[in-house]
Amino acid sequence: MRSDPSKRHFELRGLSLSARTQRPLRSCILAILDGRSLRLVRRTRHRQTDLGQVDIAREHGERPDTAAEMVLRQVADADLPVVLRLPPDKGFVCTDRLPPASKDDLRAMVANRLDVLTPWSEEQAYFDVQPGARLADGRIEVRVTAVPRRTVDRAVEQLGRVGLAPLAVDLWTDDVYGEVRYDLRQRASFERPSRTVPALVAVSVVAALAAGGYLANRIHEGEGALTERRSLAAALDARLADVPDLHAEIAALRGEASYVFERKRARPSAIEIVEEVSAATPDGVWLSQLSVDGDEIVLRGYAPDASSMLALIEQSAMLSGAEFRSPSTRQRMIVGDDQVEVDAFAVAATIEPRTDPSLRPADAPDAGAQGSGDAGRRP
């Protein structure tokens, strides 16, 4: 029988070439399983012969009836491989388009994306791939057939109860008696060696030319990729040249930030100064304004004796160098129902830094470098 040239494919193994022809399984026994019944059909190249049905829903081990025995005897006498054919609702059929580079291993490509194409993963289903036409963009259109493994295993077990061991398992779609072209379990091979020696030589030459062209194309693509990578490497080197300067700039900014932070932590906060001045101010002294500017604090207010304010400020561990900012003036003030004489004063002092760094608390939110407000006591 002559092989169909349209179904030839080529394999390059090492340095030797081989031509193989993929042929459907034309002569076999179709075991068409549909629920409780099993229809057995002898299929040859030119016709199909219905041998009969067998009820496989009986208890395991129960002897089949006489009609079923006669059907199974015809199967045995035919001495043909048995193909288990499942109904369409037991599996899933779809099409996919694969890149040209996957033509030598279509099944591996489909296995990686089976859970995208079908409801099951590679571990959950038996599947096979039938290549189709090559599209205009070079991609290959394939047909993927998948059936859950538990469904196939259960059906094979049912056939075993009546003494049948299937060579292949497939799924019928349009024609229940159609040719057998694949095996979901990948145990049956549909490839046969070609018997035409001249065709083998021609195939070898074509494969060698194709391999040479493919290698030349790969070399060209590799050179293009190498040139692109060199350009990227040069651009990356140019960017990396600025890295030392960036590190130096970052280090300088960190040093400045650390200096400012430590300087700020080295002196008491505005809240601590207010608390210190409030605690040191005796009754009868009224502070009308308190302002902080850098390391200097200025107190304004009224006191029975303004000269006593210098001594009070000098007693504080946070303040030193107290002096009058302006001459004090004697004034009369009405406090309640009484009229008293007080000195209006403006005293400045220096804020001392902390002497024990371990006692410096974390910085609290500051009200700002300048602050003022009523913080005094009425006499």
C-alpha positions as a Markdown table, in Angstrom:
| # | Residue | x | y | z |
|---|---|---|---|---|
| 1 | Met | 0.0 | 0.0 | 0.0 |
| 2 | Arg | 1.5 | 3.4 | -1.0 |
| 3 | Ser | 2.0 | 6.0 | 1.7 |
| 4 | Asp | 0.3 | 9.3 | 1.6 |
| 5 | Pro | 3.0 | 12.0 | 0.8 |
| 6 | Ser | 0.9 | 14.7 | 2.4 |
| 7 | Lys | 1.3 | 13.0 | 5.8 |
| 8 | Arg | 5.0 | 12.6 | 5.7 |
| 9 | His | 7.1 | 14.2 | 8.5 |
| 10 | Phe | 10.8 | 14.2 | 9.1 |
| 11 | Glu | 13.0 | 13.5 | 12.1 |
| 12 | Leu | 16.7 | 14.5 | 12.5 |
| 13 | Arg | 18.3 | 12.2 | 15.0 |
| 14 | Gly | 22.1 | 12.9 | 15.4 |
| 15 | Leu | 23.5 | 12.9 | 11.9 |
| 16 | Ser | 21.1 | 10.3 | 10.4 |
| 17 | Leu | 17.8 | 11.0 | 8.7 |
| 18 | Ser | 14.7 | 8.8 | 8.7 |
| 19 | Ala | 11.4 | 9.2 | 7.0 |
| 20 | Arg | 8.2 | 8.0 | 8.7 |
| 21 | Thr | 4.6 | 8.0 | 7.7 |
| 22 | Gln | 1.7 | 8.5 | 10.0 |
| 23 | Arg | -1.3 | 6.2 | 9.2 |
| 24 | Pro | -4.6 | 5.8 | 10.9 |
| 25 | Leu | -5.5 | 2.4 | 12.3 |
| 26 | Arg | -7.8 | 1.2 | 9.5 |
| 27 | Ser | -8.6 | -2.3 | 10.7 |
| 28 | Cys | -9.7 | -2.8 | 14.3 |
| 29 | Ile | -12.6 | -3.6 | 16.6 |
| 30 | Leu | -14.4 | -0.4 | 17.8 |
| 31 | Ala | -15.6 | -0.9 | 21.3 |
| 32 | Ile | -18.2 | 2.0 | 21.5 |
| 33 | Leu | -19.1 | 2.5 | 25.2 |
| 34 | Asp | -22.3 | 4.4 | 25.9 |
| 35 | Gly | -23.5 | 4.1 | 29.5 |
| 36 | Arg | -24.5 | 0.5 | 30.4 |
| 37 | Ser | -24.0 | -0.9 | 26.9 |
| 38 | Leu | -21.0 | -1.7 | 24.8 |
| 39 | Arg | -21.4 | -1.9 | 21.0 |
| 40 | Leu | -18.7 | -3.8 | 19.2 |
| 41 | Val | -18.0 | -3.0 | 15.5 |
| 42 | Arg | -15.5 | -4.6 | 13.2 |
| 43 | Arg | -14.0 | -1.8 | 11.1 |
| 44 | Thr | -11.9 | -2.4 | 8.0 |
| 45 | Arg | -10.7 | -0.2 | 5.2 |
| 46 | His | -13.9 | -0.4 | 3.2 |
| 47 | Arg | -16.7 | -1.2 | 5.6 |
| 48 | Gln | -18.0 | -1.5 | 9.2 |
| 49 | Thr | -19.7 | -4.6 | 10.5 |
| 50 | Asp | -21.9 | -4.3 | 13.6 |
| 51 | Leu | -21.1 | -7.4 | 15.8 |
| 52 | Gly | -23.6 | -6.7 | 18.5 |
| 53 | Gln | -24.0 | -5.3 | 22.0 |
| 54 | Val | -22.8 | -6.4 | 25.4 |
| 55 | Asp | -24.2 | -5.3 | 28.7 |
| 56 | Ile | -21.3 | -4.4 | 30.9 |
| 57 | Ala | -23.3 | -3.2 | 33.9 |
| 58 | Arg | -23.6 | -6.7 | 35.4 |
| 59 | Glu | -21.9 | -7.6 | 38.7 |
| 60 | His | -18.2 | -8.3 | 38.3 |
| 61 | Gly | -17.5 | -12.0 | 37.7 |
| 62 | Glu | -21.0 | -12.8 | 36.5 |
| 63 | Arg | -21.0 | -14.9 | 33.3 |
| 64 | Pro | -22.3 | -13.0 | 30.3 |
| 65 | Asp | -25.4 | -14.4 | 28.5 |
| 66 | Thr | -25.3 | -16.5 | 25.3 |
| 67 | Ala | -25.7 | -13.5 | 22.9 |
| 68 | Ala | -22.9 | -11.6 | 24.6 |
| 69 | Glu | -20.7 | -14.7 | 24.4 |
| 70 | Met | -21.2 | -15.0 | 20.7 |
| 71 | Val | -20.3 | -11.3 | 20.2 |
| 72 | Leu | -17.1 | -11.6 | 22.2 |
| 73 | Arg | -16.2 | -14.8 | 20.4 |
| 74 | Gln | -16.4 | -13.0 | 17.1 |
| 75 | Val | -14.1 | -10.3 | 18.5 |
| 76 | Ala | -11.6 | -13.0 | 19.5 |
| 77 | Asp | -11.8 | -14.7 | 16.0 |
| 78 | Ala | -11.2 | -11.4 | 14.2 |
| 79 | Asp | -7.8 | -11.1 | 15.9 |
| 80 | Leu | -7.8 | -7.3 | 15.5 |
| 81 | Pro | -6.7 | -4.6 | 18.0 |
| 82 | Val | -9.5 | -3.2 | 20.1 |
| 83 | Val | -10.1 | 0.5 | 20.3 |
| 84 | Leu | -12.2 | 1.9 | 23.1 |
| 85 | Arg | -14.3 | 4.8 | 21.8 |
| 86 | Leu | -15.9 | 7.1 | 24.3 |
| 87 | Pro | -18.9 | 9.4 | 23.7 |
| 88 | Pro | -18.3 | 13.1 | 23.1 |
| 89 | Asp | -19.8 | 14.2 | 26.5 |
| 90 | Lys | -17.0 | 12.3 | 28.3 |
| 91 | Gly | -14.2 | 14.6 | 27.1 |
| 92 | Phe | -13.3 | 18.0 | 25.6 |
| 93 | Val | -12.1 | 18.9 | 22.1 |
| 94 | Cys | -10.6 | 22.3 | 21.2 |
| 95 | Thr | -8.2 | 23.9 | 18.8 |
| 96 | Asp | -5.1 | 25.9 | 19.5 |
| 97 | Arg | -2.4 | 27.7 | 17.5 |
| 98 | Leu | 1.3 | 27.0 | 18.4 |
| 99 | Pro | 4.5 | 28.7 | 17.3 |
| 100 | Pro | 6.5 | 27.2 | 14.5 |
| 101 | Ala | 9.3 | 26.2 | 16.9 |
| 102 | Ser | 7.0 | 23.8 | 18.6 |
| 103 | Lys | 6.4 | 21.6 | 15.5 |
| 104 | Asp | 8.8 | 18.9 | 16.8 |
| 105 | Asp | 7.2 | 18.5 | 20.2 |
| 106 | Leu | 3.6 | 19.6 | 20.0 |
| 107 | Arg | 2.5 | 17.4 | 22.9 |
| 108 | Ala | 5.0 | 19.0 | 25.3 |
| 109 | Met | 3.8 | 22.4 | 24.3 |
| 110 | Val | 0.1 | 21.5 | 24.9 |
| 111 | Ala | 0.9 | 19.8 | 28.2 |
| 112 | Asn | 2.2 | 23.0 | 29.6 |
| 113 | Arg | -1.0 | 24.8 | 28.8 |
| 114 | Leu | -3.6 | 22.0 | 29.0 |
| 115 | Asp | -5.3 | 23.6 | 32.1 |
| 116 | Val | -5.8 | 26.8 | 30.0 |
| 117 | Leu | -7.3 | 24.9 | 27.0 |
| 118 | Thr | -9.4 | 22.4 | 28.9 |
| 119 | Pro | -11.0 | 22.1 | 32.4 |
| 120 | Trp | -8.2 | 19.7 | 33.5 |
| 121 | Ser | -4.4 | 19.8 | 34.0 |
| 122 | Glu | -1.9 | 17.3 | 32.6 |
| 123 | Glu | -2.1 | 15.2 | 35.8 |
| 124 | Gln | -5.9 | 15.0 | 35.7 |
| 125 | Ala | -6.5 | 14.0 | 32.0 |
| 126 | Tyr | -5.3 | 11.8 | 29.2 |
| 127 | Phe | -4.9 | 13.9 | 26.0 |
| 128 | Asp | -3.5 | 13.8 | 22.5 |
| 129 | Val | -2.6 | 16.4 | 19.9 |
| 130 | Gln | -3.3 | 16.1 | 16.1 |
| 131 | Pro | -1.5 | 18.7 | 14.0 |
| 132 | Gly | -3.4 | 20.5 | 11.3 |
| 133 | Ala | -2.7 | 23.2 | 8.7 |
| 134 | Arg | 0.2 | 25.7 | 8.9 |
| 135 | Leu | -1.2 | 29.2 | 9.0 |
| 136 | Ala | 0.0 | 32.2 | 7.0 |
| 137 | Asp | 1.9 | 33.6 | 10.0 |
| 138 | Gly | 3.8 | 30.3 | 10.3 |
| 139 | Arg | 1.9 | 29.0 | 13.4 |
| 140 | Ile | 0.6 | 25.5 | 13.5 |
| 141 | Glu | -3.1 | 24.8 | 14.1 |
| 142 | Val | -3.6 | 21.7 | 16.3 |
| 143 | Arg | -6.6 | 19.8 | 17.6 |
| 144 | Val | -6.5 | 18.9 | 21.3 |
| 145 | Thr | -8.6 | 16.0 | 22.7 |
| 146 | Ala | -8.7 | 15.4 | 26.4 |
| 147 | Val | -10.7 | 13.1 | 28.7 |
| 148 | Pro | -10.4 | 12.9 | 32.6 |
| 149 | Arg | -8.1 | 10.0 | 33.6 |
| 150 | Arg | -10.7 | 8.6 | 36.0 |
| 151 | Thr | -13.2 | 8.4 | 33.2 |
| 152 | Val | -10.8 | 6.5 | 30.9 |
| 153 | Asp | -9.5 | 4.2 | 33.7 |
| 154 | Arg | -13.1 | 3.3 | 34.7 |
| 155 | Ala | -14.0 | 2.5 | 31.1 |
| 156 | Val | -10.9 | 0.4 | 30.6 |
| 157 | Glu | -11.8 | -1.5 | 33.7 |
| 158 | Gln | -15.3 | -2.1 | 32.4 |
| 159 | Leu | -14.0 | -3.6 | 29.2 |
| 160 | Gly | -11.7 | -5.8 | 31.3 |
| 161 | Arg | -14.8 | -7.3 | 33.0 |
| 162 | Val | -15.8 | -8.9 | 29.6 |
| 163 | Gly | -12.3 | -9.9 | 28.7 |
| 164 | Leu | -11.3 | -7.0 | 26.4 |
| 165 | Ala | -8.0 | -5.1 | 26.6 |
| 166 | Pro | -8.1 | -2.0 | 24.4 |
| 167 | Leu | -5.0 | -1.1 | 22.4 |
| 168 | Ala | -6.0 | 2.6 | 22.2 |
| 169 | Val | -8.7 | 4.9 | 23.6 |
| 170 | Asp | -10.2 | 7.8 | 21.7 |
| 171 | Leu | -13.2 | 10.1 | 21.6 |
| 172 | Trp | -15.7 | 10.1 | 18.8 |
| 173 | Thr | -17.2 | 13.4 | 17.6 |
| 174 | Asp | -18.7 | 13.6 | 14.1 |
| 175 | Asp | -18.4 | 10.0 | 12.9 |
| 176 | Val | -18.7 | 7.2 | 15.5 |
| 177 | Tyr | -17.2 | 4.8 | 13.0 |
| 178 | Gly | -14.4 | 7.1 | 11.8 |
| 179 | Glu | -10.8 | 6.2 | 11.5 |
| 180 | Val | -8.6 | 5.8 | 14.6 |
| 181 | Arg | -5.9 | 8.4 | 14.5 |
| 182 | Tyr | -4.7 | 8.8 | 18.1 |
| 183 | Asp | -4.6 | 7.2 | 21.5 |
| 184 | Leu | -5.4 | 9.3 | 24.6 |
| 185 | Arg | -3.2 | 7.1 | 26.8 |
| 186 | Gln | -0.2 | 7.3 | 24.3 |
| 187 | Arg | 0.3 | 3.6 | 24.3 |
| 188 | Ala | -0.4 | 2.8 | 20.6 |
| 189 | Ser | 1.8 | 4.2 | 17.8 |
| 190 | Phe | 0.2 | 5.2 | 14.5 |
| 191 | Glu | 3.6 | 5.7 | 12.8 |
| 192 | Arg | 4.9 | 3.2 | 10.3 |
| 193 | Pro | 8.3 | 3.1 | 8.5 |
| 194 | Ser | 8.0 | 4.2 | 4.8 |
| 195 | Arg | 8.6 | 1.5 | 2.3 |
| 196 | Thr | 9.8 | 3.8 | -0.5 |
| 197 | Val | 13.6 | 4.0 | -0.6 |
| 198 | Pro | 13.8 | 6.9 | -3.1 |
| 199 | Ala | 11.4 | 8.8 | -0.9 |
| 200 | Leu | 13.8 | 8.2 | 2.0 |
| 201 | Val | 16.7 | 9.7 | 0.0 |
| 202 | Ala | 14.7 | 12.7 | -1.1 |
| 203 | Val | 13.5 | 13.2 | 2.5 |
| 204 | Ser | 17.1 | 13.1 | 3.7 |
| 205 | Val | 18.2 | 15.7 | 1.2 |
| 206 | Val | 15.3 | 18.0 | 2.0 |
| 207 | Ala | 15.9 | 17.5 | 5.8 |
| 208 | Ala | 19.6 | 18.3 | 5.4 |
| 209 | Leu | 18.8 | 21.5 | 3.4 |
| 210 | Ala | 16.2 | 22.5 | 5.9 |
| 211 | Ala | 18.6 | 21.9 | 8.8 |
| 212 | Gly | 21.3 | 24.0 | 7.1 |
| 213 | Gly | 18.8 | 26.8 | 6.5 |
| 214 | Tyr | 17.6 | 26.5 | 10.1 |
| 215 | Leu | 21.1 | 26.7 | 11.5 |
| 216 | Ala | 22.0 | 29.6 | 9.3 |
| 217 | Asn | 18.9 | 31.4 | 10.4 |
| 218 | Arg | 19.7 | 30.6 | 14.1 |
| 219 | Ile | 23.2 | 32.0 | 13.6 |
| 220 | His | 21.9 | 35.2 | 12.1 |
| 221 | Glu | 19.4 | 35.6 | 14.9 |
| 222 | Gly | 22.1 | 34.9 | 17.5 |
| 223 | Glu | 24.3 | 37.6 | 16.0 |
| 224 | Gly | 21.5 | 40.1 | 16.1 |
| 225 | Ala | 20.7 | 39.2 | 19.7 |
| 226 | Leu | 24.4 | 39.5 | 20.6 |
| 227 | Thr | 24.6 | 43.0 | 19.0 |
| 228 | Glu | 21.5 | 44.1 | 20.9 |
| 229 | Arg | 23.0 | 42.8 | 24.2 |
| 230 | Arg | 26.2 | 44.7 | 23.6 |
| 231 | Ser | 24.3 | 47.9 | 23.1 |
| 232 | Leu | 22.3 | 47.3 | 26.3 |
| 233 | Ala | 25.6 | 46.6 | 28.1 |
| 234 | Ala | 27.1 | 49.8 | 26.9 |
| 235 | Ala | 24.1 | 51.8 | 28.0 |
| 236 | Leu | 24.2 | 50.1 | 31.4 |
| 237 | Asp | 27.9 | 50.9 | 31.8 |
| 238 | Ala | 27.2 | 54.6 | 31.0 |
| 239 | Arg | 24.5 | 54.6 | 33.7 |
| 240 | Leu | 26.7 | 52.8 | 36.3 |
| 241 | Ala | 29.5 | 55.4 | 35.8 |
| 242 | Asp | 27.3 | 57.9 | 37.7 |
| 243 | Val | 26.8 | 55.5 | 40.6 |
| 244 | Pro | 29.9 | 56.6 | 42.7 |
| 245 | Asp | 28.9 | 60.3 | 42.4 |
| 246 | Leu | 25.4 | 59.4 | 43.5 |
| 247 | His | 26.7 | 57.4 | 46.5 |
| 248 | Ala | 28.9 | 60.4 | 47.5 |
| 249 | Glu | 26.0 | 62.8 | 47.3 |
| 250 | Ile | 23.8 | 60.4 | 49.3 |
| 251 | Ala | 26.5 | 60.1 | 52.0 |
| 252 | Ala | 26.8 | 63.9 | 52.2 |
| 253 | Leu | 23.1 | 64.4 | 52.6 |
| 254 | Arg | 23.0 | 61.7 | 55.3 |
| 255 | Gly | 25.8 | 63.5 | 57.1 |
| 256 | Glu | 24.0 | 66.8 | 56.9 |
| 257 | Ala | 20.8 | 65.3 | 58.1 |
| 258 | Ser | 22.6 | 63.5 | 61.0 |
| 259 | Tyr | 24.3 | 66.8 | 62.0 |
| 260 | Val | 21.0 | 68.6 | 62.1 |
| 261 | Phe | 19.3 | 65.8 | 63.9 |
| 262 | Glu | 22.0 | 65.5 | 66.6 |
| 263 | Arg | 22.1 | 69.3 | 67.0 |
| 264 | Lys | 18.4 | 69.4 | 67.5 |
| 265 | Arg | 18.5 | 66.6 | 70.0 |
| 266 | Ala | 21.4 | 68.2 | 71.8 |
| 267 | Arg | 19.2 | 71.0 | 73.2 |
| 268 | Pro | 16.0 | 70.9 | 75.2 |
| 269 | Ser | 12.7 | 71.1 | 73.3 |
| 270 | Ala | 10.4 | 74.1 | 73.5 |
| 271 | Ile | 8.0 | 72.2 | 75.7 |
| 272 | Glu | 10.8 | 71.3 | 78.2 |
| 273 | Ile | 11.9 | 75.0 | 78.3 |
| 274 | Val | 8.4 | 76.2 | 78.9 |
| 275 | Glu | 7.9 | 73.7 | 81.7 |
| 276 | Glu | 11.3 | 74.7 | 83.2 |
| 277 | Val | 10.5 | 78.4 | 83.1 |
| 278 | Ser | 7.0 | 77.8 | 84.5 |
| 279 | Ala | 8.4 | 75.8 | 87.4 |
| 280 | Ala | 11.1 | 78.4 | 88.2 |
| 281 | Thr | 8.7 | 81.4 | 88.1 |
| 282 | Pro | 7.4 | 82.2 | 91.6 |
| 283 | Asp | 3.9 | 83.5 | 92.5 |
| 284 | Gly | 3.5 | 87.2 | 91.8 |
| 285 | Val | 5.3 | 87.1 | 88.5 |
| 286 | Trp | 3.3 | 87.3 | 85.3 |
| 287 | Leu | 4.9 | 86.2 | 82.0 |
| 288 | Ser | 3.2 | 87.8 | 79.0 |
| 289 | Gln | 5.5 | 86.5 | 76.3 |
| 290 | Leu | 8.0 | 83.7 | 75.8 |
| 291 | Ser | 10.0 | 83.4 | 72.6 |
| 292 | Val | 12.7 | 81.0 | 71.5 |
| 293 | Asp | 15.1 | 81.9 | 68.6 |
| 294 | Gly | 17.8 | 79.3 | 68.1 |
| 295 | Asp | 19.8 | 79.0 | 71.3 |
| 296 | Glu | 18.3 | 82.2 | 72.8 |
| 297 | Ile | 15.1 | 82.6 | 74.9 |
| 298 | Val | 13.4 | 85.9 | 75.7 |
| 299 | Leu | 11.0 | 86.3 | 78.6 |
| 300 | Arg | 8.7 | 89.4 | 78.9 |
| 301 | Gly | 6.3 | 90.1 | 81.7 |
| 302 | Tyr | 5.7 | 91.8 | 85.0 |
| 303 | Ala | 7.2 | 91.2 | 88.5 |
| 304 | Pro | 7.2 | 93.0 | 91.8 |
| 305 | Asp | 11.0 | 93.2 | 91.5 |
| 306 | Ala | 12.5 | 92.7 | 88.0 |
| 307 | Ser | 16.0 | 92.3 | 89.3 |
| 308 | Ser | 15.1 | 89.0 | 91.0 |
| 309 | Met | 14.3 | 87.4 | 87.6 |
| 310 | Leu | 18.0 | 87.2 | 86.7 |
| 311 | Ala | 18.8 | 85.1 | 89.7 |
| 312 | Leu | 15.8 | 82.9 | 89.2 |
| 313 | Ile | 16.8 | 82.2 | 85.6 |
| 314 | Glu | 20.5 | 81.5 | 86.5 |
| 315 | Gln | 19.3 | 78.7 | 88.9 |
| 316 | Ser | 17.9 | 76.7 | 85.9 |
| 317 | Ala | 20.2 | 74.0 | 84.5 |
| 318 | Met | 18.8 | 74.7 | 81.0 |
| 319 | Leu | 19.4 | 78.5 | 80.9 |
| 320 | Ser | 22.5 | 80.7 | 81.5 |
| 321 | Gly | 23.8 | 84.2 | 80.8 |
| 322 | Ala | 20.6 | 85.9 | 81.8 |
| 323 | Glu | 20.5 | 89.7 | 81.1 |
| 324 | Phe | 17.9 | 92.4 | 80.6 |
| 325 | Arg | 17.1 | 93.0 | 77.0 |
| 326 | Ser | 15.7 | 96.4 | 77.9 |
| 327 | Pro | 15.5 | 98.6 | 81.0 |
| 328 | Ser | 12.6 | 97.7 | 83.3 |
| 329 | Thr | 9.9 | 100.2 | 84.0 |
| 330 | Arg | 7.7 | 100.7 | 87.0 |
| 331 | Gln | 4.0 | 100.5 | 86.3 |
| 332 | Arg | 0.7 | 100.3 | 88.2 |
| 333 | Met | -1.6 | 97.4 | 87.5 |
| 334 | Ile | -5.1 | 96.6 | 88.7 |
| 335 | Val | -5.4 | 93.1 | 90.0 |
| 336 | Gly | -8.9 | 92.3 | 91.1 |
| 337 | Asp | -10.0 | 95.1 | 93.3 |
| 338 | Asp | -6.4 | 96.2 | 94.2 |
| 339 | Gln | -3.9 | 98.4 | 92.5 |
| 340 | Val | -0.3 | 97.2 | 92.7 |
| 341 | Glu | 3.1 | 98.5 | 91.4 |
| 342 | Val | 5.1 | 96.1 | 89.2 |
| 343 | Asp | 8.2 | 96.2 | 87.0 |
| 344 | Ala | 7.8 | 95.5 | 83.3 |
| 345 | Phe | 10.8 | 93.5 | 82.2 |
| 346 | Ala | 12.4 | 91.8 | 79.2 |
| 347 | Val | 15.0 | 89.2 | 80.1 |
| 348 | Ala | 17.1 | 87.2 | 77.6 |
| 349 | Ala | 19.1 | 84.0 | 78.3 |
| 350 | Thr | 21.0 | 81.3 | 76.5 |
| 351 | Ile | 19.7 | 77.7 | 76.2 |
| 352 | Glu | 22.3 | 75.2 | 77.4 |
| 353 | Pro | 22.9 | 72.0 | 75.4 |
| 354 | Arg | 22.3 | 68.6 | 77.1 |
| 355 | Thr | 25.4 | 67.2 | 78.9 |
| 356 | Asp | 24.3 | 63.5 | 79.0 |
| 357 | Pro | 23.4 | 62.2 | 75.5 |
| 358 | Ser | 21.9 | 59.0 | 77.0 |
| 359 | Leu | 19.2 | 61.1 | 78.6 |
| 360 | Arg | 18.1 | 62.8 | 75.4 |
| 361 | Pro | 14.5 | 61.8 | 74.6 |
| 362 | Ala | 13.3 | 61.4 | 71.0 |
| 363 | Asp | 12.3 | 64.7 | 69.5 |
| 364 | Ala | 8.7 | 65.7 | 70.2 |
| 365 | Pro | 6.8 | 67.8 | 67.6 |
| 366 | Asp | 8.0 | 71.4 | 67.9 |
| 367 | Ala | 5.8 | 74.4 | 67.7 |
| 368 | Gly | 8.5 | 76.2 | 65.7 |
| 369 | Ala | 11.6 | 78.2 | 66.2 |
| 370 | Gln | 9.5 | 81.2 | 67.3 |
| 371 | Gly | 6.9 | 80.9 | 70.0 |
| 372 | Ser | 4.9 | 83.3 | 72.1 |
| 373 | Gly | 1.9 | 83.2 | 74.3 |
| 374 | Asp | 0.4 | 84.0 | 77.7 |
| 375 | Ala | 2.2 | 81.6 | 80.2 |
| 376 | Gly | 2.3 | 83.6 | 83.4 |
| 377 | Arg | 0.7 | 83.8 | 86.8 |
| 378 | Arg | -1.3 | 86.7 | 88.1 |
| 379 | Pro | -0.1 | 88.0 | 91.5 |
